[in-house]
């Protein structure tokens, strides 16, 4: 008895080329699943077009599709920027790193300025990083000069300004660091 050979399950099936309906469905699925910016959605759709090809009439209208999603309220760059900024600050990243992440997501400079963290939020972010990484007063042992330099470098790479990084690392106790973070800044 002769049986038909089974297709190799490891071989990937080539997806169908995109047309206007499939492109719209792909975009809708993406924005439903991920918080995104207009620029990130456009990049995603261009990548999918490169991978799968185009089977529609004329050229794909990615900018028009993205604008339609913005007009419908599916994409809001300002809301995305606020959420992303807050998330990064809570994780202990400084304002410089937040700006870099928002710029990479295609957020306009004026929106980035609008969602810029207040000085007290920047202090809280520096403190959050010190807690997370056990720097300064959160360290189990008194760091030597070499370790302090490494901690300072890590704070700077995380996007904190020199004055905030030094203030956290030079705090004499956890209470002093938390009081510093709560101080009002002019």
For each residue, the residues with C-beta under 8 A, 3 or more apart:
1:
2:
3:
4:
5:
6: 9
7: 11
8: 11
9: 6
10:
11: 7 8
12:
13:
14:
15: 51 52
16: 22 52 55
17: 52 53 54 55
18: 22 23 26 48 49 52 53 54 55 56 60
19: 22 23 54 55 56
20: 23 24 56 57 60 61
21: 24 25
22: 16 18 19 25 26
23: 18 19 20 26 27 45 48 49 56 60 62 65
24: 20 21 27 28 65
25: 21 22 28 29
26: 18 22 23 29 30 45 48
27: 23 24 30 31 41 44 45 65 66 69
28: 24 25 31 32 74
29: 25 26 32 33
30: 26 27 33 34 36 41 44 45
31: 27 28 34 36 41 69 74 75
32: 28 29
33: 29 30
34: 30 31
35: 80 83 84
36: 30 31 40 41 44 75 80 105
37: 40 41 75 77 80 81 105 106 107
38: 41 42 66 67 69 70 75 77 106
39: 42 43 105 106 107
40: 36 37 43 44 105 106
41: 27 30 31 36 37 38 44 45 66 69 75
42: 38 39 45 46 62 63 66 106
43: 39 40 46 47 106
44: 27 30 36 40 41 47 48
45: 23 26 27 30 41 42 48 49 60 62 65 66
46: 42 43 49 50 62
47: 43 44 50 51
48: 18 23 26 44 45 51 52
49: 18 23 45 46 52 53 54 60 62
50: 46 47
51: 15 47 48
52: 15 16 17 18 48 49
53: 17 18 49
54: 17 18 19 49 59 60
55: 16 17 18 19
56: 18 19 20 23 60
57: 20
58:
59: 54
60: 18 20 23 45 49 54 56 65
61: 20 64 65
62: 23 42 45 46 49 65 66
63: 42 66 67
64: 61 67 68
65: 23 24 27 45 60 61 62 68 69
66: 27 38 41 42 45 62 63 69 70 75
67: 38 63 64 70 71
68: 64 65 71 72
69: 27 31 38 41 65 66 72 74 75
70: 38 66 67 73 74 75 76 77
71: 67 68
72: 68 69
73: 70 76
74: 28 31 69 70
75: 31 36 37 38 41 66 69 70 80
76: 70 73 79 80
77: 37 38 70 80 81 106 107 108 111
78: 81 82 111 114 115
79: 76 82 83
80: 35 36 37 75 76 77 83 84 105 107
81: 37 77 78 84 85 102 105 107 111 112 114 115
82: 78 79 85 86 115
83: 35 79 80 86 87
84: 35 80 81 87 88 98 101 102 105
85: 81 82 88 89 98 102 115 116 117
86: 82 83 89 90
87: 83 84 90 91
88: 84 85 91 93 97 98 101 125
89: 85 86 92 93 98 117 121 122 124 125 128
90: 86 87 125 128
91: 87 88 128 132
92: 89 125 126 128 129 130 131 132 133 158
93: 88 89 97 98 101 125 129 158 159
94: 97 98 122 125 126 129 155 158 159 160 161 164
95: 98 99 116 117 122 125 159 160 161
96: 99 100 159 160 161
97: 88 93 94 100 101 158 159
98: 84 85 88 89 93 94 95 101 102 117 159
99: 95 96 102 103 112 116 159
100: 96 97 103 104 159
101: 84 88 93 97 98 104 105
102: 81 84 85 98 99 105 107 111 112 115
103: 99 100 106 107 112
104: 100 101
105: 36 37 39 40 80 81 84 101 102
106: 37 38 39 40 42 43 77 103
107: 37 39 77 80 81 102 103 111 112
108: 77 111 112
109: 112 113
110: 113 114
111: 77 78 81 102 107 108 114 115
112: 81 99 102 103 107 108 109 115 116
113: 109 110 116
114: 78 81 110 111
115: 78 81 82 85 102 111 112
116: 85 95 99 112 113
117: 85 89 95 98 121 122 125
118: 121 122
119: 122 123 185
120: 123 124 181 182 184 185
121: 89 117 118 124 125
122: 89 94 95 117 118 119 125 126 160 161 164
123: 119 120 126 127 164 180 181 183 185
124: 89 120 121 127 128 181
125: 88 89 90 92 93 94 95 117 121 122 128 129 160
126: 92 94 122 123 129 130 155 160 164 165 167 168 181
127: 123 124 130 131 168 177 178 180 181
128: 89 90 91 92 124 125 131 132
129: 92 93 94 125 126 132 133 135 155 158 160 168
130: 92 126 127 133 134 135 136 137 138 155 168 169 177
131: 92 127 128 134 138
132: 91 92 128 129
133: 92 129 130 138 151 154
134: 130 131 138 139 140
135: 129 130 138 139 151 154 155 168 169
136: 130 139 151 168 169 170 171 177
137: 130 171 172 173 174 176 177
138: 130 131 133 134 135 174 177
139: 134 135 136 142 143
140: 134
141:
142: 139
143: 139 147 148 151
144: 147 148
145: 148 149
146: 149 150
147: 143 144 150 151
148: 143 144 145 151 152 169
149: 145 146 152 153
150: 146 147 153 154
151: 133 135 136 143 147 148 154 155 169
152: 148 149 155 156 165 166 169
153: 149 150 156 157
154: 133 135 150 151 157 158
155: 94 126 129 130 135 151 152 158 160 164 165 168 169
156: 152 153 159 160 162 165
157: 153 154
158: 92 93 94 97 129 154 155
159: 93 94 95 96 97 98 99 100 156
160: 94 95 96 122 125 126 129 155 156 164 165
161: 94 95 96 122 164 165
162: 156 165 166
163: 166 167
164: 94 122 123 126 155 160 161 167 168
165: 126 152 155 156 160 161 162 168 169
166: 152 162 163 169 170
167: 126 163 164 170 171 180
168: 126 127 129 130 135 136 155 164 165 171 177 180
169: 130 135 136 148 151 152 155 165 166
170: 136 166 167
171: 136 137 167 168 174 176 177 180
172: 137 176
173: 137 176 177
174: 137 138 171 177 178
175: 178 179
176: 137 171 172 173 179 180
177: 127 130 136 137 138 168 171 173 174 180 181
178: 127 174 175 181 182
179: 175 176 182 183
180: 123 127 167 168 171 176 177 183
181: 120 123 124 126 127 177 178
182: 120 178 179
183: 123 179 180
184: 120
185: 119 120 123
186:
